[in-house]
């Protein structure tokens, strides 16, 4: 027999963390990992666009997998006095992300202006993902004010927003679209 998709356990506004502890659905912790989930959905929209080049699509899919790990980490309550690591985030993972940023930046013309979100549709999608990424970072920092959060999580999400910025610029470049720049 097929299991039910709905459990009714969250009908009163609570949900279970990894380990079973029930918390309010609007808790700081839920906001943090819920925004990571929203970010992953944004990345799925970009990766599913047929104009997304295969190299970047593969990178985005790798990031989505990493964000699932980060979400699981954030969905796990931390006991007072403990400082658990997000096991999948190590120096190599961050170096890979920085390498992708550098590679896209090398292919994209230099610019000396503030870039506004826009250009081609794919770049616009990347800018939306970038802003969701920044919000995820803020929610994670909110959580870190009251409970321990592995600093590698904050670093990774911060760097990911840089990646999404250069990805947007790269998408505009590939599409032959001019950057939308701020005019004072």
Kinemage of the C-alpha trace (Angstrom):
@kinemage 1
@onewidth
@group {chain A} dominant
@subgroup {mainchain}
@vectorlist {calphas} color= white
{ca unk a 1} P 0.000 0.000 0.000
{ca unk a 2} L 1.265 3.464 -0.900
{ca unk a 3} L 2.096 5.722 2.044
{ca unk a 4} L 0.262 8.987 2.454
{ca unk a 5} L 2.019 12.111 1.296
{ca unk a 6} L 0.354 14.074 4.052
{ca unk a 7} L 0.892 13.229 7.706
{ca unk a 8} L -1.151 15.985 9.385
{ca unk a 9} L 1.632 16.332 11.972
{ca unk a 10} L 2.354 19.891 10.840
{ca unk a 11} L -1.211 21.139 10.803
{ca unk a 12} L -0.683 23.105 14.004
{ca unk a 13} L 2.373 24.953 12.695
{ca unk a 14} L 5.176 22.715 13.882
{ca unk a 15} L 7.551 20.331 12.155
{ca unk a 16} L 10.226 17.845 13.148
{ca unk a 17} L 13.935 18.480 12.959
{ca unk a 18} L 16.409 15.721 12.230
{ca unk a 19} L 16.294 13.712 15.452
{ca unk a 20} L 12.576 14.265 16.039
{ca unk a 21} L 12.478 17.509 18.026
{ca unk a 22} L 9.345 19.532 17.130
{ca unk a 23} L 9.778 23.236 16.392
{ca unk a 24} L 7.597 26.036 15.054
{ca unk a 25} L 7.613 26.315 11.274
{ca unk a 26} L 8.553 29.981 11.544
{ca unk a 27} L 11.540 29.408 13.826
{ca unk a 28} L 14.897 30.926 12.928
{ca unk a 29} L 16.249 27.453 12.154
{ca unk a 30} L 13.378 26.687 9.757
{ca unk a 31} L 13.819 30.068 8.076
{ca unk a 32} L 17.495 29.237 7.525
{ca unk a 33} L 17.090 25.821 5.958
{ca unk a 34} L 13.824 26.735 4.251
{ca unk a 35} L 15.589 29.556 2.438
{ca unk a 36} L 18.346 27.134 1.429
{ca unk a 37} L 15.593 24.934 -0.062
{ca unk a 38} L 14.144 27.950 -1.886
{ca unk a 39} L 17.607 28.746 -3.251
{ca unk a 40} L 17.991 25.195 -4.519
{ca unk a 41} L 14.671 25.545 -6.330
{ca unk a 42} L 15.925 28.734 -7.983
{ca unk a 43} L 19.029 26.866 -9.130
{ca unk a 44} L 16.811 24.136 -10.564
{ca unk a 45} L 14.968 26.759 -12.610
{ca unk a 46} L 18.266 28.015 -14.041
{ca unk a 47} L 19.643 24.519 -14.721
{ca unk a 48} L 16.426 23.449 -16.464
{ca unk a 49} L 16.587 26.360 -18.896
{ca unk a 50} L 17.681 24.983 -22.281
{ca unk a 51} L 19.979 28.000 -22.737
{ca unk a 52} L 22.020 27.044 -19.675
{ca unk a 53} L 25.350 25.686 -20.943
{ca unk a 54} L 26.119 22.155 -19.816
{ca unk a 55} L 29.196 23.143 -17.789
{ca unk a 56} L 27.218 25.606 -15.665
{ca unk a 57} L 24.267 23.206 -15.459
{ca unk a 58} L 26.593 20.566 -13.998
{ca unk a 59} L 27.962 23.089 -11.504
{ca unk a 60} L 24.454 24.089 -10.450
{ca unk a 61} L 23.474 20.475 -9.942
{ca unk a 62} L 26.582 19.960 -7.812
{ca unk a 63} L 25.624 23.020 -5.752
{ca unk a 64} L 22.060 21.722 -5.350
{ca unk a 65} L 23.450 18.508 -3.880
{ca unk a 66} L 25.647 20.508 -1.527
{ca unk a 67} L 22.712 22.699 -0.502
{ca unk a 68} L 20.786 19.548 0.421
{ca unk a 69} L 23.683 18.656 2.746
{ca unk a 70} L 23.667 22.187 4.177
{ca unk a 71} L 19.898 22.004 4.674
{ca unk a 72} L 20.257 18.722 6.539
{ca unk a 73} L 22.965 20.236 8.705
{ca unk a 74} L 20.786 23.261 9.493
{ca unk a 75} L 17.783 20.992 10.201
{ca unk a 76} L 19.682 19.304 13.006
{ca unk a 77} L 19.469 20.871 16.465
{ca unk a 78} L 22.795 21.581 18.123
{ca unk a 79} L 23.254 20.652 21.767
{ca unk a 80} L 24.582 23.424 23.992
{ca unk a 81} L 28.367 23.348 24.038
{ca unk a 82} L 28.688 21.354 20.814
{ca unk a 83} L 30.186 22.733 17.602
{ca unk a 84} L 29.422 20.208 14.856
{ca unk a 85} L 30.866 20.618 11.378
{ca unk a 86} L 28.890 20.424 8.194
{ca unk a 87} L 30.761 17.297 7.109
{ca unk a 88} L 30.511 17.863 3.351
{ca unk a 89} L 31.943 21.383 3.451
{ca unk a 90} L 35.698 21.298 3.420
{ca unk a 91} L 38.463 23.444 1.942
{ca unk a 92} L 38.349 21.504 -1.338
{ca unk a 93} L 34.625 22.208 -1.779
{ca unk a 94} L 35.214 25.937 -1.319
{ca unk a 95} L 38.229 25.876 -3.674
{ca unk a 96} L 36.094 24.201 -6.332
{ca unk a 97} L 33.457 26.921 -6.056
{ca unk a 98} L 36.112 29.640 -6.200
{ca unk a 99} L 37.620 27.931 -9.256
{ca unk a 100} L 34.253 28.092 -11.017
{ca unk a 101} L 33.988 31.790 -10.154
{ca unk a 102} L 37.469 32.465 -11.536
{ca unk a 103} L 36.800 30.480 -14.735
{ca unk a 104} L 33.546 32.329 -15.478
{ca unk a 105} L 35.134 35.668 -14.591
{ca unk a 106} L 38.009 35.026 -17.012
{ca unk a 107} L 35.507 34.500 -19.845
{ca unk a 108} L 33.464 37.583 -19.035
{ca unk a 109} L 34.517 41.110 -20.044
{ca unk a 110} L 35.710 43.291 -17.181
{ca unk a 111} L 33.344 46.014 -16.060
{ca unk a 112} L 33.822 49.075 -13.884
{ca unk a 113} L 30.232 49.823 -12.906
{ca unk a 114} L 27.545 48.596 -10.573
{ca unk a 115} L 25.593 45.884 -12.374
{ca unk a 116} L 21.824 45.930 -11.989
{ca unk a 117} L 19.816 42.706 -12.202
{ca unk a 118} L 18.671 42.129 -15.755
{ca unk a 119} L 19.796 41.454 -19.267
{ca unk a 120} L 18.778 38.136 -20.758
{ca unk a 121} L 16.215 35.913 -19.051
{ca unk a 122} L 18.801 33.431 -17.816
{ca unk a 123} L 20.902 36.222 -16.262
{ca unk a 124} L 17.786 37.593 -14.590
{ca unk a 125} L 17.065 34.157 -13.119
{ca unk a 126} L 20.633 34.005 -11.784
{ca unk a 127} L 20.202 37.435 -10.181
{ca unk a 128} L 17.007 36.265 -8.465
{ca unk a 129} L 18.890 33.206 -7.186
{ca unk a 130} L 21.703 35.497 -5.991
{ca unk a 131} L 19.297 37.583 -3.928
{ca unk a 132} L 17.691 34.468 -2.431
{ca unk a 133} L 21.220 33.261 -1.626
{ca unk a 134} L 21.939 36.531 0.201
{ca unk a 135} L 18.704 36.126 2.171
{ca unk a 136} L 19.702 32.565 3.072
{ca unk a 137} L 22.997 33.934 4.339
{ca unk a 138} L 21.158 36.471 6.520
{ca unk a 139} L 18.854 33.773 7.931
{ca unk a 140} L 21.859 31.550 8.701
{ca unk a 141} L 23.540 34.468 10.471
{ca unk a 142} L 20.332 35.011 12.479
{ca unk a 143} L 20.509 31.375 13.578
{ca unk a 144} L 24.212 31.729 14.399
{ca unk a 145} L 23.368 34.504 16.862
{ca unk a 146} L 21.549 32.018 19.097
{ca unk a 147} L 23.075 28.629 18.226
{ca unk a 148} L 26.337 27.337 16.829
{ca unk a 149} L 26.584 27.236 13.035
{ca unk a 150} L 29.693 25.914 11.309
{ca unk a 151} L 31.480 28.985 9.862
{ca unk a 152} L 32.098 26.961 6.688
{ca unk a 153} L 28.347 27.128 5.985
{ca unk a 154} L 28.389 30.926 6.104
{ca unk a 155} L 31.512 31.084 3.938
{ca unk a 156} L 30.084 28.682 1.345
{ca unk a 157} L 26.778 30.527 1.032
{ca unk a 158} L 28.572 33.880 0.833
{ca unk a 159} L 30.822 32.593 -1.944
{ca unk a 160} L 27.852 31.031 -3.707
{ca unk a 161} L 26.277 34.471 -4.098
{ca unk a 162} L 29.499 35.616 -5.788
{ca unk a 163} L 29.238 32.624 -8.116
{ca unk a 164} L 25.648 33.502 -9.011
{ca unk a 165} L 26.647 37.107 -9.724
{ca unk a 166} L 29.358 36.090 -12.189
{ca unk a 167} L 27.060 33.419 -13.652
{ca unk a 168} L 24.517 36.154 -14.425
{ca unk a 169} L 27.227 38.232 -16.090
{ca unk a 170} L 28.412 35.154 -18.009
{ca unk a 171} L 24.883 34.371 -19.216
{ca unk a 172} L 24.530 37.932 -20.532
{ca unk a 173} L 27.903 37.672 -22.265
{ca unk a 174} L 27.048 34.346 -23.926
{ca unk a 175} L 23.653 35.718 -25.043
{ca unk a 176} L 25.268 38.861 -26.455
{ca unk a 177} L 23.308 41.046 -24.032
{ca unk a 178} L 24.815 44.185 -22.586
{ca unk a 179} L 25.014 44.488 -18.849
{ca unk a 180} L 22.397 46.648 -17.205
{ca unk a 181} L 24.451 49.153 -15.226
{ca unk a 182} L 23.528 51.689 -12.596
{ca unk a 183} L 23.397 55.263 -13.842
{ca unk a 184} L 23.853 57.827 -11.120
